[in-house]
Amino acid sequence: MQKTNRNCSLFISEDGGSEELLVVLKGEIDHHSAVWVRTEIDEKIMRYRPSRTVMDLSGISFMDSSGIGLIMGRHTRMQAVGGLLVVREPNERIMKIFELAGLTRIVSVERESRKRRGRA
């Protein structure tokens, strides 16, 4: 399922069913897009109750504090259904925001591109 709203587009792969829910985001996450994205993701989490939800942020160019709230809320939602939230491929600027907010101590962050470049 792919949808676009304002400055953000969202693709949710439902192929994994209860195993893994893949959410690919592109564009910008601000207050308006965060509310919309949250609603879309929560509906799928509650429907499928996946053991793992992966939020791919490789296509996100901007994120404000609403993005932190979006991720923390999905982390809490996944814990409620007995699952894990993983954030994949945030860019350097967004990673800095995560570190300053302490999000990296709470949510699992995968950064494959750094591993490939030898900076695991």
N, CA, C and O atoms as a printed pandas DataFrame, in Angstrom:
     atom_number atom_name residue_name chain_id  residue_number  x_coord  y_coord  z_coord
0              1         N          MET        A               1    0.843   -1.173    0.000
1              2        CA          MET        A               1    0.000    0.000    0.000
2              3         C          MET        A               1    0.891    1.240    0.000
3              4         O          MET        A               1    1.752    1.386    0.868
4              5         N          GLN        A               2    0.693    2.114   -0.951
5              6        CA          GLN        A               2    1.457    3.360   -0.999
6              7         C          GLN        A               2    0.478    4.530   -0.963
7              8         O          GLN        A               2   -0.541    4.535   -1.654
8              9         N          LYS        A               3    0.815    5.526   -0.134
9             10        CA          LYS        A               3   -0.014    6.723   -0.003
10            11         C          LYS        A               3    0.886    7.938    0.098
11            12         O          LYS        A               3    2.036    7.840    0.524
12            13         N          THR        A               4    0.355    9.076   -0.294
13            14        CA          THR        A               4    1.082   10.331   -0.178
14            15         C          THR        A               4    0.182   11.357    0.487
15            16         O          THR        A               4   -1.017   11.428    0.215
16            17         N          ASN        A               5    0.785   12.155    1.368
17            18        CA          ASN        A               5    0.051   13.200    2.066
18            19         C          ASN        A               5    0.993   14.365    2.296
19            20         O          ASN        A               5    2.000   14.231    2.991
20            21         N          ARG        A               6    0.674   15.480    1.729
21            22        CA          ARG        A               6    1.451   16.696    1.913
22            23         C          ARG        A               6    2.897   16.494    1.502
23            24         O          ARG        A               6    3.159   16.296    0.315
24            25         N          ASN        A               7    3.847   16.535    2.424
25            26        CA          ASN        A               7    5.270   16.429    2.100
26            27         C          ASN        A               7    5.857   15.049    2.362
27            28         O          ASN        A               7    7.077   14.889    2.364
28            29         N          CYS        A               8    5.017   14.066    2.580
29            30        CA          CYS        A               8    5.511   12.752    2.973
30            31         C          CYS        A               8    4.765   11.663    2.202
31            32         O          CYS        A               8    3.555   11.747    1.992
32            33         N          SER        A               9    5.511   10.644    1.789
33            34        CA          SER        A               9    4.864    9.479    1.205
34            35         C          SER        A               9    5.187    8.268    2.066
35            36         O          SER        A               9    6.216    8.215    2.740
36            37         N          LEU        A              10    4.290    7.308    2.026
37            38        CA          LEU        A              10    4.350    6.157    2.905
38            39         C          LEU        A              10    4.066    4.906    2.106
39            40         O          LEU        A              10    3.091    4.846    1.357
40            41         N          PHE        A              11    4.916    3.907    2.263
41            42        CA          PHE        A              11    4.674    2.597    1.674
42            43         C          PHE        A              11    4.714    1.594    2.812
43            44         O          PHE        A              11    5.677    1.555    3.577
44            45         N          ILE        A              12    3.674    0.784    2.926
45            46        CA          ILE        A              12    3.646   -0.256    3.948
46            47         C          ILE        A              12    3.512   -1.593    3.249
47            48         O          ILE        A              12    2.543   -1.839    2.531
48            49         N          SER        A              13    4.500   -2.458    3.468
49            50        CA          SER        A              13    4.473   -3.808    2.911
50            51         C          SER        A              13    3.736   -4.705    3.885
51            52         O          SER        A              13    4.136   -4.849    5.040
52            53         N          GLU        A              14    2.668   -5.299    3.417
53            54        CA          GLU        A              14    1.880   -6.190    4.259
54            55         C          GLU        A              14    2.201   -7.649    3.962
55            56         O          GLU        A              14    1.520   -8.545    4.458
56            57         N          ASP        A              15    3.228   -7.894    3.159
57            58        CA          ASP        A              15    3.579   -9.255    2.755
58            59         C          ASP        A              15    4.007  -10.132    3.917
59            60         O          ASP        A              15    3.732  -11.332    3.928
60            61         N          GLY        A              16    4.681   -9.538    4.897
61            62        CA          GLY        A              16    5.195  -10.328    6.014
62            63         C          GLY        A              16    4.143  -10.764    7.007
63            64         O          GLY        A              16    4.410  -11.606    7.865
64            65         N          GLY        A              17    2.933  -10.197    6.903
65            66        CA          GLY        A              17    1.861  -10.563    7.821
66            67         C          GLY        A              17    2.252  -10.332    9.263
67            68         O          GLY        A              17    2.620   -9.220    9.641
68            69         N          SER        A              18    2.174  -11.373   10.069
69            70        CA          SER        A              18    2.460  -11.224   11.497
70            71         C          SER        A              18    3.950  -11.267   11.815
71            72         O          SER        A              18    4.343  -11.017   12.955
72            73         N          GLU        A              19    4.778  -11.578   10.834
73            74        CA          GLU        A              19    6.217  -11.629   11.080
74            75         C          GLU        A              19    6.843  -10.236   11.092
75            76         O          GLU        A              19    7.405   -9.811   12.101
76            77         N          GLU        A              20    6.741   -9.524    9.958
77            78        CA          GLU        A              20    7.377   -8.222    9.855
78            79         C          GLU        A              20    6.517   -7.267    9.044
79            80         O          GLU        A              20    5.981   -7.619    7.993
80            81         N          LEU        A              21    6.403   -6.070    9.552
81            82        CA          LEU        A              21    5.717   -4.996    8.849
82            83         C          LEU        A              21    6.787   -3.998    8.436
83            84         O          LEU        A              21    7.488   -3.451    9.287
84            85         N          LEU        A              22    6.918   -3.759    7.137
85            86        CA          LEU        A              22    7.915   -2.822    6.631
86            87         C          LEU        A              22    7.227   -1.522    6.255
87            88         O          LEU        A              22    6.288   -1.507    5.460
88            89         N          VAL        A              23    7.707   -0.429    6.839
89            90        CA          VAL        A              23    7.168    0.900    6.578
90            91         C          VAL        A              23    8.293    1.732    5.973
91            92         O          VAL        A              23    9.314    1.967    6.621
92            93         N          VAL        A              24    8.105    2.180    4.727
93            94        CA          VAL        A              24    9.114    2.989    4.047
94            95         C          VAL        A              24    8.557    4.402    3.933
95            96         O          VAL        A              24    7.490    4.620    3.359
96            97         N          LEU        A              25    9.303    5.362    4.493
97            98        CA          LEU        A              25    8.874    6.753    4.479
98            99         C          LEU        A              25    9.799    7.575    3.600
99           100         O          LEU        A              25   11.008    7.344    3.564
100          101         N          LYS        A              26    9.212    8.550    2.883
101          102        CA          LYS        A              26    9.986    9.456    2.044
102          103         C          LYS        A              26    9.460   10.862    2.217
103          104         O          LYS        A              26    8.262   11.078    2.398
104          105         N          GLY        A              27   10.381   11.822    2.160
105          106        CA          GLY        A              27    9.980   13.222    2.261
106          107         C          GLY        A              27   10.310   13.815    3.606
107          108         O          GLY        A              27   11.426   13.668    4.104
108          109         N          GLU        A              28    9.326   14.495    4.205
109          110        CA          GLU        A              28    9.529   15.209    5.458
110          111         C          GLU        A              28    8.519   14.751    6.500
111          112         O          GLU        A              28    7.354   14.501    6.193
112          113         N          ILE        A              29    8.992   14.647    7.740
113          114        CA          ILE        A              29    8.081   14.332    8.841
114          115         C          ILE        A              29    7.992   15.564    9.733
115          116         O          ILE        A              29    8.935   15.921   10.439
116          117         N          ASP        A              30    6.824   16.201    9.674
117          118        CA          ASP        A              30    6.529   17.332   10.545
118          119         C          ASP        A              30    5.232   17.009   11.278
119          120         O          ASP        A              30    4.745   15.881   11.200
120          121         N          HIS        A              31    4.676   17.971   11.979
121          122        CA          HIS        A              31    3.466   17.719   12.769
122          123         C          HIS        A              31    2.335   17.133   11.922
123          124         O          HIS        A              31    1.708   16.152   12.323
124          125         N          HIS        A              32    2.073   17.718   10.771
125          126        CA          HIS        A              32    0.950   17.282    9.941
126          127         C          HIS        A              32    1.154   15.880    9.391
127          128         O          HIS        A              32    0.250   15.047    9.460
128          129         N          SER        A              33    2.327   15.615    8.850
129          130        CA          SER        A              33    2.562   14.288    8.279
130          131         C          SER        A              33    2.685   13.235    9.379
131          132         O          SER        A              33    2.302   12.085    9.161
132          133         N          ALA        A              34    3.208   13.591   10.550
133          134        CA          ALA        A              34    3.369   12.622   11.635
134          135         C          ALA        A              34    2.017   12.077   12.099
135          136         O          ALA        A              34    1.895   10.886   12.383
136          137         N          VAL        A              35    1.019   12.927   12.176
137          138        CA          VAL        A              35   -0.319   12.495   12.593
138          139         C          VAL        A              35   -0.870   11.491   11.582
139          140         O          VAL        A              35   -1.407   10.451   11.963
140          141         N          TRP        A              36   -0.736   11.801   10.313
141          142        CA          TRP        A              36   -1.226   10.920    9.258
142          143         C          TRP        A              36   -0.469    9.593    9.238
143          144         O          TRP        A              36   -1.088    8.533    9.157
144          145         N          VAL        A              37    0.860    9.640    9.311
145          146        CA          VAL        A              37    1.687    8.430    9.299
146          147         C          VAL        A              37    1.357    7.559   10.508
147          148         O          VAL        A              37    1.220    6.343   10.381
148          149         N          ARG        A              38    1.230    8.177   11.674
149          150        CA          ARG        A              38    0.895    7.432   12.889
150          151         C          ARG        A              38   -0.398    6.643   12.725
151          152         O          ARG        A              38   -0.468    5.468   13.088
152          153         N          THR        A              39   -1.405    7.283   12.186
153          154        CA          THR        A              39   -2.695    6.625   11.998
154          155         C          THR        A              39   -2.575    5.422   11.066
155          156         O          THR        A              39   -3.120    4.353   11.343
156          157         N          GLU        A              40   -1.860    5.607    9.967
157          158        CA          GLU        A              40   -1.685    4.521    8.990
158          159         C          GLU        A              40   -0.920    3.338    9.584
159          160         O          GLU        A              40   -1.318    2.186    9.412
160          161         N          ILE        A              41    0.175    3.627   10.279
161          162        CA          ILE        A              41    0.989    2.556   10.850
162          163         C          ILE        A              41    0.238    1.841   11.973
163          164         O          ILE        A              41    0.236    0.611   12.029
164          165         N          ASP        A              42   -0.392    2.594   12.858
165          166        CA          ASP        A              42   -1.104    1.975   13.983
166          167         C          ASP        A              42   -2.196    1.032   13.513
167          168         O          ASP        A              42   -2.413   -0.022   14.110
168          169         N          GLU        A              43   -2.876    1.407   12.452
169          170        CA          GLU        A              43   -3.940    0.539   11.935
170          171         C          GLU        A              43   -3.356   -0.808   11.505
171          172         O          GLU        A              43   -3.951   -1.854   11.764
172          173         N          LYS        A              44   -2.204   -0.785   10.854
173          174        CA          LYS        A              44   -1.570   -2.031   10.398
174          175         C          LYS        A              44   -1.009   -2.828   11.575
175          176         O          LYS        A              44   -1.112   -4.055   11.600
176          177         N          ILE        A              45   -0.421   -2.141   12.541
177          178        CA          ILE        A              45    0.110   -2.848   13.713
178          179         C          ILE        A              45   -1.016   -3.565   14.445
179          180         O          ILE        A              45   -0.865   -4.723   14.835
180          181         N          MET        A              46   -2.126   -2.896   14.631
181          182        CA          MET        A              46   -3.238   -3.511   15.349
182          183         C          MET        A              46   -3.893   -4.621   14.534
183          184         O          MET        A              46   -4.403   -5.584   15.105
184          185         N          ARG        A              47   -3.886   -4.501   13.223
185          186        CA          ARG        A              47   -4.471   -5.539   12.377
186          187         C          ARG        A              47   -3.596   -6.794   12.348
187          188         O          ARG        A              47   -4.100   -7.904   12.523
188          189         N          TYR        A              48   -2.300   -6.626   12.128
189          190        CA          TYR        A              48   -1.404   -7.769   11.933
190          191         C          TYR        A              48   -0.658   -8.216   13.187
191          192         O          TYR        A              48   -0.247   -9.372   13.283
192          193         N          ARG        A              49   -0.480   -7.317   14.141
193          194        CA          ARG        A              49    0.280   -7.608   15.358
194          195         C          ARG        A              49    1.615   -8.282   15.013
195          196         O          ARG        A              49    1.888   -9.401   15.449
196          197         N          PRO        A              50    2.438   -7.583   14.226
197          198        CA          PRO        A              50    3.706   -8.183   13.787
198          199         C          PRO        A              50    4.693   -8.335   14.940
199          200         O          PRO        A              50    4.621   -7.614   15.936
200          201         N          SER        A              51    5.605   -9.274   14.790
201          202        CA          SER        A              51    6.633   -9.436   15.817
202          203         C          SER        A              51    7.709   -8.358   15.657
203          204         O          SER        A              51    8.467   -8.079   16.586
204          205         N          ARG        A              52    7.763   -7.757   14.461
205          206        CA          ARG        A              52    8.780   -6.721   14.195
206          207         C          ARG        A              52    8.205   -5.721   13.186
207          208         O          ARG        A              52    7.642   -6.108   12.162
208          209         N          THR        A              53    8.357   -4.444   13.492
209          210        CA          THR        A              53    8.011   -3.389   12.539
210          211         C          THR        A              53    9.283   -2.621   12.234
211          212         O          THR        A              53    9.972   -2.144   13.136
212          213         N          VAL        A              54    9.585   -2.508   10.942
213          214        CA          VAL        A              54   10.778   -1.792   10.499
214          215         C          VAL        A              54   10.325   -0.498    9.835
215          216         O          VAL        A              54    9.545   -0.515    8.882
216          217         N          MET        A              55   10.824    0.624   10.349
217          218        CA          MET        A              55   10.554    1.927    9.740
218          219         C          MET        A              55   11.813    2.351    8.991
219          220         O          MET        A              55   12.818    2.711    9.605
220          221         N          ASP        A              56   11.753    2.305    7.672
221          222        CA          ASP        A              56   12.891    2.691    6.830
222          223         C          ASP        A              56   12.827    4.199    6.607
223          224         O          ASP        A              56   11.912    4.704    5.958
224          225         N          LEU        A              57   13.817    4.910    7.157
225          226        CA          LEU        A              57   13.853    6.365    7.060
226          227         C          LEU        A              57   14.875    6.856    6.044
227          228         O          LEU        A              57   15.195    8.045    6.021
228          229         N          SER        A              58   15.391    5.967    5.207
229          230        CA          SER        A              58   16.435    6.358    4.255
230          231         C          SER        A              58   15.971    7.451    3.297
231          232         O          SER        A              58   16.802    8.181    2.757
232          233         N          GLY        A              59   14.676    7.578    3.077
233          234        CA          GLY        A              59   14.143    8.592    2.179
234          235         C          GLY        A              59   13.655    9.853    2.883
235          236         O          GLY        A              59   13.053   10.719    2.247
236          237         N          ILE        A              60   13.903    9.969    4.178
237          238        CA          ILE        A              60   13.456   11.148    4.928
238          239         C          ILE        A              60   14.550   12.212    4.907
239          240         O          ILE        A              60   15.682   11.966    5.322
240          241         N          SER        A              61   14.196   13.388    4.420
241          242        CA          SER        A              61   15.162   14.484    4.317
242          243         C          SER        A              61   15.069   15.453    5.494
243          244         O          SER        A              61   16.027   16.171    5.780
244          245         N          PHE        A              62   13.919   15.482    6.181
245          246        CA          PHE        A              62   13.713   16.404    7.301
246          247         C          PHE        A              62   12.808   15.738    8.323
247          248         O          PHE        A              62   11.854   15.044    7.973
248          249         N          MET        A              63   13.126   15.964    9.600
249          250        CA          MET        A              63   12.274   15.468   10.666
250          251         C          MET        A              63   12.418   16.400   11.858
251          252         O          MET        A              63   13.532   16.730   12.263
252          253         N          ASP        A              64   11.298   16.824   12.418
253          254        CA          ASP        A              64   11.353   17.642   13.623
254          255         C          ASP        A              64   10.958   16.792   14.826
255          256         O          ASP        A              64   10.939   15.564   14.736
256          257         N          SER        A              65   10.646   17.425   15.936
257          258        CA          SER        A              65   10.320   16.679   17.158
258          259         C          SER        A              65    9.079   15.803   16.998
259          260         O          SER        A              65    8.896   14.850   17.755
260          261         N          SER        A              66    8.240   16.111   16.036
261          262        CA          SER        A              66    7.072   15.269   15.772
262          263         C          SER        A              66    7.500   13.873   15.327
263          264         O          SER        A              66    6.820   12.886   15.605
264          265         N          GLY        A              67    8.623   13.804   14.642
265          266        CA          GLY        A              67    9.162   12.510   14.214
266          267         C          GLY        A              67    9.626   11.678   15.393
267          268         O          GLY        A              67    9.451   10.460   15.409
268          269         N          ILE        A              68   10.223   12.338   16.386
269          270        CA          ILE        A              68   10.634   11.638   17.610
270          271         C          ILE        A              68    9.389   11.056   18.295
271          272         O          ILE        A              68    9.385    9.902   18.722
272          273         N          GLY        A              69    8.348   11.867   18.389
273          274        CA          GLY        A              69    7.099   11.401   18.986
274          275         C          GLY        A              69    6.491   10.253   18.197
275          276         O          GLY        A              69    5.967    9.302   18.777
276          277         N          LEU        A              70    6.560   10.343   16.875
277          278        CA          LEU        A              70    6.049    9.280   16.010
278          279         C          LEU        A              70    6.769    7.968   16.304
279          280         O          LEU        A              70    6.132    6.927   16.462
280          281         N          ILE        A              71    8.074    8.021   16.374
281          282        CA          ILE        A              71    8.860    6.806   16.611
282          283         C          ILE        A              71    8.639    6.271   18.023
283          284         O          ILE        A              71    8.462    5.067   18.203
284          285         N          MET        A              72    8.648    7.139   19.016
285          286        CA          MET        A              72    8.429    6.689   20.395
286          287         C          MET        A              72    7.048    6.051   20.558
287          288         O          MET        A              72    6.896    5.042   21.245
288          289         N          GLY        A              73    6.062    6.645   19.926
289          290        CA          GLY        A              73    4.715    6.090   19.999
290          291         C          GLY        A              73    4.612    4.721   19.345
291          292         O          GLY        A              73    3.919    3.840   19.855
292          293         N          ARG        A              74    5.303    4.533   18.207
293          294        CA          ARG        A              74    5.265    3.230   17.533
294          295         C          ARG        A              74    6.060    2.203   18.341
295          296         O          ARG        A              74    5.723    1.019   18.349
296          297         N          HIS        A              75    7.115    2.658   19.021
297          298        CA          HIS        A              75    7.871    1.776   19.914
298          299         C          HIS        A              75    6.951    1.263   21.023
299          300         O          HIS        A              75    6.913    0.066   21.307
300          301         N          THR        A              76    6.218    2.176   21.640
301          302        CA          THR        A              76    5.284    1.813   22.707
302          303         C          THR        A              76    4.190    0.891   22.180
303          304         O          THR        A              76    3.825   -0.083   22.838
304          305         N          ARG        A              77    3.671    1.193   21.005
305          306        CA          ARG        A              77    2.615    0.373   20.400
306          307         C          ARG        A              77    3.116   -1.043   20.129
307          308         O          ARG        A              77    2.411   -2.018   20.386
308          309         N          MET        A              78    4.341   -1.147   19.608
309          310        CA          MET        A              78    4.912   -2.470   19.337
310          311         C          MET        A              78    5.146   -3.246   20.630
311          312         O          MET        A              78    4.916   -4.454   20.673
312          313         N          GLN        A              79    5.592   -2.578   21.664
313          314        CA          GLN        A              79    5.763   -3.254   22.953
314          315         C          GLN        A              79    4.428   -3.794   23.451
315          316         O          GLN        A              79    4.373   -4.883   24.022
316          317         N          ALA        A              80    3.353   -3.038   23.240
317          318        CA          ALA        A              80    2.027   -3.446   23.692
318          319         C          ALA        A              80    1.546   -4.724   23.003
319          320         O          ALA        A              80    0.777   -5.492   23.582
320          321         N          VAL        A              81    2.000   -4.951   21.765
321          322        CA          VAL        A              81    1.598   -6.173   21.048
322          323         C          VAL        A              81    2.686   -7.241   21.117
323          324         O          VAL        A              81    2.610   -8.260   20.430
324          325         N          GLY        A              82    3.698   -7.002   21.950
325          326        CA          GLY        A              82    4.753   -7.990   22.142
326          327         C          GLY        A              82    5.791   -8.010   21.038
327          328         O          GLY        A              82    6.462   -9.021   20.831
328          329         N          GLY        A              83    5.928   -6.895   20.323
329          330        CA          GLY        A              83    6.864   -6.842   19.208
330          331         C          GLY        A              83    7.973   -5.825   19.403
331          332         O          GLY        A              83    8.095   -5.200   20.456
332          333         N          LEU        A              84    8.773   -5.676   18.364
333          334        CA          LEU        A              84    9.946   -4.807   18.378
334          335         C          LEU        A              84    9.855   -3.793   17.237
335          336         O          LEU        A              84    9.448   -4.132   16.126
336          337         N          LEU        A              85   10.233   -2.563   17.519
337          338        CA          LEU        A              85   10.339   -1.535   16.482
338          339         C          LEU        A              85   11.805   -1.357   16.132
339          340         O          LEU        A              85   12.656   -1.242   17.014
340          341         N          VAL        A              86   12.094   -1.335   14.833
341          342        CA          VAL        A              86   13.441   -1.093   14.341
342          343         C          VAL        A              86   13.380    0.094   13.396
343          344         O          VAL        A              86   12.521    0.147   12.515
344          345         N          VAL        A              87   14.290    1.052   13.576
345          346        CA          VAL        A              87   14.398    2.190   12.664
346          347         C          VAL        A              87   15.603    1.918   11.774
347          348         O          VAL        A              87   16.701    1.648   12.262
348          349         N          ARG        A              88   15.386    1.991   10.467
349          350        CA          ARG        A              88   16.445    1.657    9.520
350          351         C          ARG        A              88   16.894    2.881    8.735
351          352         O          ARG        A              88   16.077    3.656    8.239
352          353         N          GLU        A              89   18.198    3.038    8.636
353          354        CA          GLU        A              89   18.863    3.987    7.746
354          355         C          GLU        A              89   18.486    5.469    7.898
355          356         O          GLU        A              89   18.223    6.136    6.898
356          357         N          PRO        A              90   18.457    5.993    9.135
357          358        CA          PRO        A              90   18.278    7.443    9.227
358          359         C          PRO        A              90   19.539    8.135    8.707
359          360         O          PRO        A              90   20.642    7.619    8.886
360          361         N          ASN        A              91   19.388    9.293    8.068
361          362        CA          ASN        A              91   20.578    9.999    7.586
362          363         C          ASN        A              91   21.337   10.589    8.783
363          364         O          ASN        A              91   20.869   10.517    9.919
364          365         N          GLU        A              92   22.501   11.166    8.520
365          366        CA          GLU        A              92   23.361   11.668    9.592
366          367         C          GLU        A              92   22.672   12.737   10.439
367          368         O          GLU        A              92   22.803   12.741   11.663
368          369         N          ARG        A              93   21.948   13.634    9.796
369          370        CA          ARG        A              93   21.257   14.716   10.515
370          371         C          ARG        A              93   20.183   14.155   11.448
371          372         O          ARG        A              93   20.059   14.586   12.594
372          373         N          ILE        A              94   19.413   13.195   10.948
373          374        CA          ILE        A              94   18.357   12.592   11.760
374          375         C          ILE        A              94   18.967   11.733   12.867
375          376         O          ILE        A              94   18.443   11.687   13.980
376          377         N          MET        A              95   20.058   11.062   12.565
377          378        CA          MET        A              95   20.740   10.265   13.583
378          379         C          MET        A              95   21.206   11.149   14.733
379          380         O          MET        A              95   21.135   10.750   15.896
380          381         N          LYS        A              96   21.676   12.336   14.414
381          382        CA          LYS        A              96   22.115   13.297   15.448
382          383         C          LYS        A              96   20.930   13.679   16.346
383          384         O          LYS        A              96   21.077   13.766   17.565
384          385         N          ILE        A              97   19.771   13.902   15.747
385          386        CA          ILE        A              97   18.564   14.213   16.510
386          387         C          ILE        A              97   18.229   13.055   17.446
387          388         O          ILE        A              97   17.901   13.267   18.613
388          389         N          PHE        A              98   18.312   11.818   16.923
389          390        CA          PHE        A              98   18.038   10.631   17.744
390          391         C          PHE        A              98   18.984   10.573   18.942
391          392         O          PHE        A              98   18.560   10.310   20.067
392          393         N          GLU        A              99   20.268   10.820   18.688
393          394        CA          GLU        A              99   21.261   10.756   19.752
394          395         C          GLU        A              99   21.010   11.828   20.806
395          396         O          GLU        A              99   21.072   11.546   22.002
396          397         N          LEU        A             100   20.726   13.053   20.374
397          398        CA          LEU        A             100   20.456   14.144   21.315
398          399         C          LEU        A             100   19.208   13.884   22.149
399          400         O          LEU        A             100   19.149   14.255   23.322
400          401         N          ALA        A             101   18.207   13.241   21.538
401          402        CA          ALA        A             101   16.959   12.948   22.240
402          403         C          ALA        A             101   17.057   11.681   23.092
403          404         O          ALA        A             101   16.142   11.386   23.861
404          405         N          GLY        A             102   18.150   10.934   22.966
405          406        CA          GLY        A             102   18.295    9.694   23.724
406          407         C          GLY        A             102   17.538    8.529   23.117
407          408         O          GLY        A             102   17.396    7.482   23.748
408          409         N          LEU        A             103   17.054    8.703   21.908
409          410        CA          LEU        A             103   16.249    7.674   21.250
410          411         C          LEU        A             103   17.058    6.410   20.943
411          412         O          LEU        A             103   16.506    5.310   20.924
412          413         N          THR        A             104   18.352    6.563   20.705
413          414        CA          THR        A             104   19.190    5.407   20.368
414          415         C          THR        A             104   19.360    4.456   21.551
415          416         O          THR        A             104   19.774    3.311   21.367
416          417         N          ARG        A             105   19.051    4.910   22.749
417          418        CA          ARG        A             105   19.114    4.032   23.924
418          419         C          ARG        A             105   17.824    3.243   24.098
419          420         O          ARG        A             105   17.770    2.309   24.898
420          421         N          ILE        A             106   16.794    3.611   23.360
421          422        CA          ILE        A             106   15.480    3.003   23.536
422          423         C          ILE        A             106   15.071    2.158   22.333
423          424         O          ILE        A             106   14.530    1.063   22.491
424          425         N          VAL        A             107   15.327    2.663   21.152
425          426        CA          VAL        A             107   14.874    2.022   19.907
426          427         C          VAL        A             107   16.072    1.451   19.158
427          428         O          VAL        A             107   17.143    2.058   19.124
428          429         N          SER        A             108   15.884    0.295   18.568
429          430        CA          SER        A             108   16.930   -0.328   17.762
430          431         C          SER        A             108   17.075    0.420   16.436
431          432         O          SER        A             108   16.092    0.643   15.729
432          433         N          VAL        A             109   18.317    0.807   16.105
433          434        CA          VAL        A             109   18.588    1.537   14.864
434          435         C          VAL        A             109   19.544    0.701   14.015
435          436         O          VAL        A             109   20.627    0.333   14.472
436          437         N          GLU        A             110   19.145    0.405   12.788
437          438        CA          GLU        A             110   19.992   -0.328   11.841
438          439         C          GLU        A             110   20.566    0.655   10.840
439          440         O          GLU        A             110   19.842    1.449   10.240
440          441         N          ARG        A             111   21.882    0.590   10.666
441          442        CA          ARG        A             111   22.546    1.490    9.723
442          443         C          ARG        A             111   23.478    0.670    8.840
443          444         O          ARG        A             111   24.694    0.693    9.029
444          445         N          GLU        A             112   22.926   -0.041    7.894
445          446        CA          GLU        A             112   23.682   -0.925    7.014
446          447         C          GLU        A             112   24.722   -0.193    6.183
447          448         O          GLU        A             112   25.819   -0.715    5.981
448          449         N          SER        A             113   24.413    0.990    5.702
449          450        CA          SER        A             113   25.357    1.703    4.847
450          451         C          SER        A             113   26.642    2.023    5.598
451          452         O          SER        A             113   27.719    2.012    5.001
452          453         N          ARG        A             114   26.554    2.306    6.880
453          454        CA          ARG        A             114   27.755    2.566    7.683
454          455         C          ARG        A             114   28.565    1.285    7.830
455          456         O          ARG        A             114   29.795    1.331    7.804
456          457         N          LYS        A             115   27.900    0.145    7.985
457          458        CA          LYS        A             115   28.606   -1.123    8.110
458          459         C          LYS        A             115   29.362   -1.442    6.826
459          460         O          LYS        A             115   30.500   -1.910    6.864
460          461         N          ARG        A             116   28.724   -1.186    5.697
461          462        CA          ARG        A             116   29.370   -1.472    4.400
462          463         C          ARG        A             116   30.612   -0.605    4.209
463          464         O          ARG        A             116   31.576   -1.039    3.578
464          465         N          ARG        A             117   30.599    0.601    4.740
465          466        CA          ARG        A             117   31.740    1.503    4.606
466          467         C          ARG        A             117   32.795    1.243    5.676
467          468         O          ARG        A             117   33.801    1.950    5.740
468          469         N          GLY        A             118   32.572    0.226    6.522
469          470        CA          GLY        A             118   33.557   -0.115    7.530
470          471         C          GLY        A             118   33.446    0.687    8.804
471          472         O          GLY        A             118   34.392    0.726    9.591
472          473         N          ARG        A             119   32.293    1.339    9.032
473          474        CA          ARG        A             119   32.111    2.123   10.266
474          475         C          ARG        A             119   30.985    1.541   11.083
475          476         O          ARG        A             119   30.055    2.266   11.437
476          477         N          ALA        A             120   31.029    0.288   11.391
477          478        CA          ALA        A             120   29.974   -0.386   12.161
478          479         C          ALA        A             120   29.819    0.314   13.461
479          480         O          ALA        A             120   28.986   -0.077   14.278
